[in-house]
């Protein structure tokens, strides 16, 4: 992880969105994280495993989530792995120290 990300405070600023954008982002994140099949702890973050893509709309949903999450949570680093065929999709979210605690709180539905 680069030093710039380490210097960015762990803060989620939902005020970067208009009310409609905020509602859409929350809906997209909720839809994605309700489908989590597995979670693997990594240094300063988690790897979330999702079902393989069922068409381009699911890949577009990941792109939309990452685009918007970068706006409100600039400390996060994203790694999206999409394998051939119907293999699971992997989304790695990492950041500075304290990121794991933030992610457990922010995406609690995935951990339950």
FENHURA-V660058 format. One line per field, one symbol per residue. burial: + if it has 9 or more other C-alpha atoms within 8 Angstrom, else -. A space follows every 10 residues. Layout:
# FENHURA-V660058
burial=???
This chain:
# FENHURA-V660058
burial=----++-+-+ ------+--- -+--+--++- -++-++--+- ---+++++++ +++----++- ++-+++-+++ -+++++++-- -+---+++++ ++++++-+++ -+++--++-+ --
